[in-house]
Amino acid sequence: MQPLDYCRSKAAPPGSSLHYALLFARPDQRDGLLALHAFHAEVSAIPAQVSDPMVGQAKLSWWREELDRIYRGQPEHPVGHALLPAVQSGLPRDRFQDIITGTGMDLEYGLYPSFRELSAYGHQVGCAMAELAMRHAGYTDPQSARFGHHLGMALMLTGRLRQLGRHARAGRLYLPEDEIHAAGLSRDALLDLPADHPGLQTLLQQQVDRARDFFRQADDGLADSDRAAQRPALVLAALYQRLLDELERQGLPMLQRRVHLTPLRKLWIAWRTARKTPKPN
């Protein structure tokens, strides 16, 4: 399998949100964005793939070594080979390292005491990814740098909400512990509550509202002059915001089951968003 085909199967298979977002990327952006998301997918998935934290740490150590090899121009992994051109264009190594370091937090913590700790995790795993993608796609106005940070937080929070039940059953919960207690709930009881439990509804709506606020801040922070270059990110943001709409429409059932948008609906949302965004030069 060719490196880019591997990356596509890992991060952007047909029907996925990223698949539709990349349809509207410039040809010179697409391969690098795909490789960046595949790197993120490979590394951030490690906690879900292992039951022994020591095995997970060994995998993360391997990716640190692979990052060294990528920056020396000698990658071994298909994702490393696909990522090499983007790295050689000047992407900062420290943000890749942040993704690895942040994923290590997943192996060490099953719960985050407050949003302060969860946001620190998001800064390393989510914001680093979004900022790398933003830099690869290109921007010219310094104020637009805020877009990557806020978008990274919004995408991370939404993604964790979508898979809340699966993660909780595996012993990882991306909900601030103090907010669980403030809703009159306990971590151990969450999976046993009905989806319409008032305290649970209050807790989950708080998380949805927070993600929406980060999406709003992201959009407010992007300069008009950079919207064309950031078209794929804007499409991805629109898809994730519609997912939040669907979660609310179905009564916030994330602990009981996953909620999806259909591929046809994703294509429609992506096309409409891209149509409203200035065309890349």
C-alpha positions as CSV (number, residue, x, y, z in Angstrom):
1,M,0.0,0.0,0.0
2,Q,1.3,3.4,-0.9
3,P,1.9,5.9,1.9
4,L,-0.9,8.2,1.0
5,D,-3.3,5.3,0.5
6,Y,-2.4,4.1,4.0
7,C,-3.0,7.6,5.4
8,R,-6.4,7.8,3.7
9,S,-7.5,4.5,5.1
10,K,-6.4,5.6,8.5
11,A,-7.7,9.1,8.8
12,A,-10.0,9.9,5.9
13,P,-11.9,6.8,4.6
14,P,-14.8,7.5,2.3
15,G,-17.8,8.8,4.2
16,S,-15.7,10.4,7.0
17,S,-15.9,14.1,7.8
18,L,-12.2,14.5,6.9
19,H,-12.8,12.9,3.5
20,Y,-15.3,15.5,2.6
21,A,-13.2,18.4,4.0
22,L,-10.3,17.4,1.9
23,L,-12.4,17.4,-1.2
24,F,-12.3,21.1,-1.0
25,A,-8.6,21.5,-0.3
26,R,-6.3,22.9,-2.9
27,P,-4.3,20.2,-4.7
28,D,-1.0,21.5,-3.1
29,Q,-2.6,21.3,0.4
30,R,-4.4,17.9,0.2
31,D,-1.6,15.4,0.6
32,G,0.1,17.2,3.5
33,L,-3.2,17.7,5.3
34,L,-4.0,14.1,4.9
35,A,-0.6,13.0,6.2
36,L,-0.9,15.4,9.2
37,H,-4.3,13.9,10.2
38,A,-3.0,10.4,9.7
39,F,-0.1,11.1,12.1
40,H,-2.6,12.5,14.6
41,A,-4.8,9.4,14.2
42,E,-2.0,7.0,14.6
43,V,-0.7,8.6,17.8
44,S,-3.9,9.6,19.5
45,A,-5.5,6.2,19.0
46,I,-2.8,4.4,21.1
47,P,-4.6,4.6,24.4
48,A,-7.6,2.8,22.9
49,Q,-5.4,0.1,21.4
50,V,-3.7,-1.0,24.6
51,S,-4.7,-2.3,28.0
52,D,-1.3,-1.9,29.5
53,P,0.0,1.7,29.9
54,M,3.6,0.5,29.6
55,V,2.8,-0.9,26.2
56,G,1.3,2.4,25.3
57,Q,4.3,4.3,26.5
58,A,6.5,2.0,24.4
59,K,4.4,2.8,21.3
60,L,4.7,6.5,22.0
61,S,8.5,6.1,22.4
62,W,8.6,4.5,19.0
63,W,6.7,7.5,17.5
64,R,9.2,9.9,19.1
65,E,12.0,8.0,17.4
66,E,10.0,8.0,14.1
67,L,9.7,11.8,14.5
68,D,13.5,12.0,14.8
69,R,13.7,9.9,11.6
70,I,11.2,12.1,9.7
71,Y,13.2,15.2,10.5
72,R,16.4,13.5,9.4
73,G,14.6,12.6,6.1
74,Q,14.7,8.8,6.9
75,P,11.1,7.8,8.0
76,E,10.2,4.1,8.3
77,H,6.4,4.3,8.8
78,P,4.0,4.9,5.8
79,V,2.7,8.0,7.6
80,G,6.3,9.2,8.1
81,H,6.9,8.9,4.3
82,A,3.7,10.7,3.5
83,L,4.5,13.4,6.0
84,L,8.0,14.1,4.9
85,P,7.2,16.8,2.2
86,A,5.1,18.8,4.6
87,V,7.8,18.6,7.3
88,Q,10.4,19.7,4.9
89,S,8.3,22.7,4.1
90,G,9.0,24.0,7.6
91,L,6.5,22.6,10.0
92,P,7.7,23.0,13.6
93,R,8.7,19.8,15.3
94,D,7.6,20.8,18.8
95,R,3.9,20.7,17.8
96,F,4.3,17.1,16.6
97,Q,5.9,16.4,19.9
98,D,3.0,18.0,21.8
99,I,0.6,15.5,20.1
100,I,2.8,12.6,21.5
101,T,3.1,14.2,24.9
102,G,-0.6,14.9,25.2
103,T,-1.5,11.4,24.2
104,G,0.7,10.2,27.1
105,M,-1.7,12.0,29.4
106,D,-4.4,9.6,28.2
107,L,-2.4,6.7,29.4
108,E,-1.9,8.3,32.8
109,Y,-5.2,9.8,33.6
110,G,-8.7,8.4,33.4
111,L,-10.4,11.6,34.5
112,Y,-9.6,15.3,34.4
113,P,-10.3,17.2,37.7
114,S,-11.4,20.4,36.0
115,F,-11.6,22.0,32.6
116,R,-8.2,23.5,33.3
117,E,-6.6,20.1,33.0
118,L,-8.8,19.0,30.1
119,S,-7.8,22.1,28.2
120,A,-4.1,21.4,28.8
121,Y,-4.7,18.0,27.2
122,G,-6.6,19.7,24.4
123,H,-3.9,22.2,23.8
124,Q,-1.4,19.5,23.2
125,V,-3.4,17.0,21.3
126,G,-6.1,19.1,19.5
127,C,-4.7,22.5,19.2
128,A,-1.3,21.2,18.0
129,M,-3.0,19.3,15.2
130,A,-5.1,22.2,14.1
131,E,-2.2,24.6,14.2
132,L,0.0,22.3,12.1
133,A,-2.8,22.0,9.6
134,M,-3.4,25.7,9.5
135,R,0.2,26.4,9.0
136,H,0.4,23.9,6.2
137,A,-2.7,25.3,4.5
138,G,-1.3,28.8,4.9
139,Y,-2.3,32.1,6.4
140,T,-1.0,35.7,6.2
141,D,-2.8,37.7,8.9
142,P,-1.2,37.1,12.4
143,Q,-4.5,37.4,14.1
144,S,-5.6,34.3,12.3
145,A,-3.3,32.2,14.5
146,R,-6.2,32.3,17.1
147,F,-8.3,30.3,14.6
148,G,-6.1,27.2,14.9
149,H,-6.0,27.2,18.7
150,H,-9.8,27.6,19.1
151,L,-10.6,25.3,16.3
152,G,-8.4,22.6,17.8
153,M,-10.1,22.8,21.1
154,A,-13.6,22.7,19.4
155,L,-12.8,19.7,17.3
156,M,-11.2,17.8,20.2
157,L,-14.2,18.5,22.5
158,T,-16.7,17.5,19.9
159,G,-14.8,14.3,19.0
160,R,-14.6,13.3,22.6
161,L,-18.3,13.9,23.1
162,R,-19.2,11.8,20.1
163,Q,-17.3,8.8,21.5
164,L,-18.1,9.5,25.2
165,G,-19.7,6.2,25.9
166,R,-16.9,4.1,24.3
167,H,-14.2,6.0,26.1
168,A,-16.1,5.8,29.4
169,R,-16.5,2.0,29.1
170,A,-12.7,1.8,28.5
171,G,-12.0,3.8,31.7
172,R,-11.3,7.2,30.2
173,L,-13.7,10.2,30.7
174,Y,-13.2,13.5,29.0
175,L,-15.6,15.4,31.3
176,P,-14.3,17.7,34.1
177,E,-14.8,15.9,37.4
178,D,-15.8,19.1,39.2
179,E,-18.6,19.6,36.6
180,I,-19.8,16.0,37.1
181,H,-20.1,16.7,40.8
182,A,-21.7,20.1,40.3
183,A,-24.5,18.3,38.3
184,G,-25.1,16.0,41.3
185,L,-23.6,13.0,39.6
186,S,-20.7,10.6,40.2
187,R,-18.3,9.2,37.7
188,D,-19.1,5.6,38.5
189,A,-22.8,6.0,38.0
190,L,-22.7,7.9,34.7
191,L,-23.0,4.8,32.5
192,D,-26.0,3.5,34.5
193,L,-28.1,6.7,34.1
194,P,-30.9,7.0,31.5
195,A,-30.1,9.5,28.7
196,D,-32.9,11.8,29.9
197,H,-31.7,12.1,33.5
198,P,-31.9,15.8,34.3
199,G,-28.5,16.0,35.9
200,L,-26.9,14.2,33.0
201,Q,-28.6,16.4,30.5
202,T,-27.4,19.5,32.3
203,L,-23.8,18.1,32.3
204,L,-23.7,17.1,28.6
205,Q,-25.4,20.3,27.5
206,Q,-22.7,22.2,29.3
207,Q,-20.1,20.3,27.2
208,V,-21.9,20.9,23.9
209,D,-22.2,24.7,24.7
210,R,-18.5,24.9,25.5
211,A,-17.6,23.3,22.2
212,R,-19.9,25.6,20.3
213,D,-18.2,28.6,22.0
214,F,-14.8,27.5,20.8
215,F,-16.2,27.1,17.3
216,R,-17.5,30.7,17.5
217,Q,-14.2,32.0,18.8
218,A,-12.4,30.2,16.0
219,D,-14.6,31.7,13.3
220,D,-14.3,35.2,14.9
221,G,-10.5,34.9,14.9
222,L,-10.0,34.0,11.2
223,A,-9.2,37.0,9.1
224,D,-11.3,37.3,5.8
225,S,-8.1,37.3,3.8
226,D,-7.2,33.8,5.1
227,R,-10.6,32.1,4.6
228,A,-9.9,30.8,1.2
229,A,-6.7,29.0,2.3
230,Q,-8.5,27.6,5.4
231,R,-11.4,26.3,3.4
232,P,-10.8,22.6,4.4
233,A,-10.7,23.6,8.1
234,L,-13.9,25.6,7.7
235,V,-15.7,22.6,6.1
236,L,-14.5,20.4,8.9
237,A,-15.7,22.9,11.5
238,A,-19.2,23.0,9.8
239,L,-19.5,19.2,9.8
240,Y,-18.6,19.0,13.5
241,Q,-21.0,21.8,14.4
242,R,-23.8,19.9,12.6
243,L,-22.9,16.8,14.6
244,L,-23.4,18.9,17.7
245,D,-26.9,19.8,16.3
246,E,-27.6,16.2,15.8
247,L,-26.5,15.2,19.3
248,E,-28.9,17.8,20.7
249,R,-31.7,16.7,18.4
250,Q,-31.4,13.1,19.5
251,G,-31.4,14.1,23.2
252,L,-27.6,13.9,23.9
253,P,-27.4,10.1,24.0
254,M,-23.6,10.0,23.8
255,L,-23.1,7.7,26.8
256,Q,-25.5,5.2,25.4
257,R,-24.6,5.2,21.7
258,R,-22.7,7.0,19.0
259,V,-24.5,9.5,16.7
260,H,-23.5,9.9,13.1
261,L,-24.3,12.1,10.1
262,T,-25.0,10.3,7.0
263,P,-22.5,10.5,4.1
264,L,-25.0,12.3,1.9
265,R,-25.7,14.8,4.6
266,K,-22.0,15.4,5.1
267,L,-21.5,16.0,1.4
268,W,-24.3,18.5,1.3
269,I,-23.0,20.4,4.4
270,A,-19.4,20.3,3.0
271,W,-20.5,21.6,-0.4
272,R,-22.6,24.4,1.0
273,T,-19.9,25.5,3.4
274,A,-17.3,25.5,0.6
275,R,-19.6,27.4,-1.7
276,K,-19.9,30.2,0.9
277,T,-16.1,30.3,1.4
278,P,-13.9,32.3,-1.0
279,K,-12.3,30.1,-3.6
280,P,-8.6,29.4,-3.3
281,N,-6.4,31.2,-5.8
